[in-house]
Each structure stands twice: as C-alpha cells, then as structure tokens.
Amino acid sequence: MIHPSAVIEAGARIGANVKVGPFCYIGADVEIGDNCILESHVVIKGPSRIGSGNHFFQFCSIGEACQDKKYRNEPTQLIIGNDNVFRENCTVHRGTIQDKGITQIGSRGLYMNSSHVAHDCVIGDDVIFASGAQAAGHVHIGNWAILGGMSGIHQFCHIGAHAFIGGGSIVVKDVPPYVMAHGSHAVPHGINSEGLKRRGFTSEVILEIRRAYKVLYRQGLTVPEALAELNAKAAELPELKAFTDFIENASRGIVR
C-alpha cells in the first residue's frame, strides 16, 4: 500500500491498511492511524498525530511549521481526529508556544481545495471549510459550523456550533452558535434553520433559537440587556444555554 517513490522517515508510525501514494513525504515524528489514504504528493510533517480513516488528496501540506514570525522551531503539535477529508492543496499548520502549542482538528470534517487551518486553531467535529476558506491563527470553530468559499476568519475569532459563514465573508468578530453571517465585514443574517433541521433539531427548539436571535439582534437591546432577557429561558433549554454562554464569553465581541 506504500508506493516505492514515497519517502517515509525513520520514526514515523503508520497504521494498518494505510495507502501512501506516489511522491508523498511523511516526517519522522508523524503518527498516522489505520485506513488513511494519502494520494500523490502529500506532505505530512510533525510532530503530528492523525487518527484513522482520513483521506488526503494530492498536494496537501499537513503539519508544517506555522507562518507566525515569532515561531522559533519549537516542538509544537498537530492533532487530527478521524474520518476527515482534506482536498487538493489544503494546508494545516502546527501550533505555537504563544498558545497551547497545539493545532487541533476534530473528526468527520470536509476541508475543500485550497482551504487553510493556521496555527493554534481548534476545530470541532463535522465542520466544512469550502474551497479557499481560511482560518487565521488561534481561531476556534464549533461543531457543524460551515465556512463558505473564500471566507476569511480573523485571528482569535470564535465561530459557534452550527453557524454558517457566507462565501467571501471577512469575519472579525465572534459569530454565535446557529447564526448565519455574511459580508465584509460579516454581519448577522438570521439563523441556520435549514442546517438545524438536517441535524435533528425539533421545530420547537428552532423556534426558541429564532426568538433568542430576535431578542439579541432585532429589539435594539445592548448585549447585556439581551442576555438578561434570555438567561431565564436558557436555564431550561440546553440549546439556548450554549447560545448565551458563547455570547457571555466572547472575547472579541460578537457580530452585530
């Protein structure tokens, strides 16, 4: 399953049933789980720990040193979960000691061609980066979030679970869970109701999320005023609690 033109450094650990295609390079401090596929010309450097069932298409560059000018070749890490797809020309960089030293990607994500995950990002499960989507350093993205094609996320921003970022958007503030944001700079455009339906949210819960969105964005309230109105209901509904907790902890402020 390993093409004779591939270069695998001593110390690399390759799981069972892994396919390594022509002209791939795997560095010494790389661990690749079972059933992964590397098409041709894939480069994986380390320290990197990659789970099982991941598929890397041609010309992916995974686990490379970051582009932060403060980086001095410290032994930082990349950790990737299971069953992700990284399409052509994806780039994923290791972390820096200015953060926790780890870039982390969850499971079952789709990273389309030419997408980029920068140093110290923390990406959840079932996330989609459409073609050309870019996450700068220290970005956190929740489960099931979708980044539209050619969108860019400013460093240190947080994107909540089930959020949807429209194509070509520039995001410079945090985007709460469930919210659709679009534009340059991105502003809110309702909730991702179709995505929530597909993921099994009941109509009653979606209605409560929609009402919470209107309190936050449509009633002319300040963020503290909106939270004061939402907190009682959020205490009864976990989906709303995730919404209010995110807003309370937004370090860059939220899109408005």
N, C-alpha and C positions, 0 to 999 in steps of 0.2 A: 504493500500500500504506500510505500515511500519511493518516489521517483528517483532514479540514480543521479539526476542533476541537482537535487535538493541538498542543502548544506545544513546539517544539524550539529551544533556544537556539543562537545562533551559536557555532561552535566544536565542537559535537557532531559526532561521526563515526558515521555509520550505514552498516552493510554492505549487501550485495546481498540482495534478496528479504526484507527485514525488514518485518513488519507492525506498524504502530503504530495502535492503536485509538482510539476516541473519548476525549477529555479526558485523554489522557496528557501527562505533562511529562517532558522529557529535558533535563538541565542541560548547561551549556557544556562542561565537562571530562568528558564521557562518551563512551566508545567502545563501540559495540555491533557484534558480529560478524554474519556472514551468517546468514540464515534464522532469526533470532529472531522471536518473536511476543510482542507486548505487547497484552493485551486492554484493556478500557477502564479508565481512572482509575489507570493505573500511573504511579508517580513514580520516576524514576531520577536521582539526583544524583551528583556526583563531587567529586574525581577517582575515576572508576570505569572499569575495563576488563573488558568482558564478552565472552566467547567466542561461538562460533557455536551455533545450534540451541537456545538457551534459550527457555523458554516461561514468561512471567509472566502470571498470572491477575489479575483485577481487584483493585484496591486494594492491590497490593504497594507497599511503600516500600523502595527499594533504594538503598544508598549514602548514606543520610542521616548527618548528624553524630551522634556517639555520645552516650550518656547519662551519660558519666563527667563528674563535676563539675570534674575537673582539665582537661578539654579547653578549649582557648582558640582554636578555629577554625584550628588548624594544618592544612596541606595534606596530610592523610593519605589513604590509598587503600583501595579495594575492588577485588579481583581475583577474577573468577568464570570458571571453565573452560567446558566445552562440554556441551550436551545435558542441562542441568538443568531441572527443573520446579519452579516456585515457585507454590504455590496461593494462594487468596484470603487477603489480609491478612498475608502474610509481611512481616517486617521484617528487614533486614540493614544493619548499620551499619559505617562505615569505622573504621579503626584509630586508635591514639593514639601520640604520641611517647614515652609511657612504655614502649612495647613496640617493635616494629619498624616501626610506622606503617602496617601493612597488615592488613586482614582478608582472608583468602583462602579461597575455596571451590573444590573440585575439579570434577570432571565427573560427569555421569550421576546426580546426586543427585535425591531427591524430598523437597521441603520442603512438607509439607501445610499446610492452612489454619491461620493464626494462629501459625505457628512463628516463632522469633526466633533470629537469629545476632548476637551482640553484638560489640563492638569487639575487634579483635586476635585473634579466633578463627581457627584454622587447621583447616579441614575437608577430609577426604580425598575420594576418589572413591567413587561408588556408595553413598553414605550416605543413610539415610532418617531424617528428622525427622517423626514422626507428628503429628497435629493438636495444637497447643498446646505442643509440646516447645520448651524454652527452653535456650539455651546462654549463660551469662554471659560476661563479658569474659575474654579470654586462654585460653579453653578450646581444647584440641587434641583432635580426633576422627579416628581412623584409618579407613582404607578399609573399606567394607562394614559399618560399625557401624550399629546401629538404635537410635533413641531412641523409646520408646513414648509414647503420647499423654499430654500434660500432665506429662511428666517435666521436671525442672529440674536443670541441671548447675552446680555452684558454680564461681565464678571460679577460674581457674588449674588446674582439674582436667584430666586427660588420660584419654581413653577409647580403649582399644586397638582395633586392627583386628578385625573380625568379632565384637565384643562386642555384647551385647543388653541394653538397659536397659528394664525393665518399665514399663508405663504407671503414671503417678502417682508415680514414684520421685523421691526427692531424693538426688542424688549429691554427696557432699562429700569423697570420696577418689578416687584414680585407680582405674580399672577395667582390669585386664589384658586383653590380646587373648584372644578366644574365650570370655570369661566372660559368663554371664548374671547380672545383678544386679537386685535389686528391693527396694523398701521405702523407708521414710523413718525413718532414713537407710538407703540401699541397702546390702544385704549380698549376698554371692555365693550363687547357686543353681545350680551346675553349669556345664557348658559349652554353647555354642550349637551342639550337634551337628547339628541339622537344617539350620541355615544353612550349616555347613561341608560337609555332603553336597551341598547345592544348588550350592555353588561349586566342586565338583570335588575336594575333599579325599578322599584314599583312606581306606578303613576302617582301614588300618594307622596312618596319621598321626593320625586321630581318636582311635584307641586310645591312642597315645602322649600326645596332649594331655590325654586324660581321666586317664591315670596321673599326669601332671605336676600337674593340678589337685588330685588326691587328696594328692599329696606336700605341696603348698602349703597345702591347706585342711583335710585330714582326718587328719593324723598328729600334730597337736599340736606341730609344729615352729615355731620362730621363722622369720621371713623369711630371715635369713642362713643358717640351718640348711637350709631347704628349697632355697635356691639352691645351696648346696654339694652337695646330693644331685642336683640337676638339671643342673648345668653340664656334666658329662661327656657325658650323652646329648644335651644341647643342642648341643654341639660337632659332633655327627654329623647333626643334623636341623635344617634352617633354620627350620622352623615352630616348633620349641621354642626356638631361639635368639631369635626375635622375642619369645617369651613371657618368657624370663629377662632379656633386655636391657631390656624395658619395666619389669620389676619393679625391677631394679637402679637404674634412672634415675627412678623415681617420686619426684617432689619433694614430694608431699603425703601419701605413704604410700598403700597400696592398701586397697581394701575388704576387710574380714575378717569 
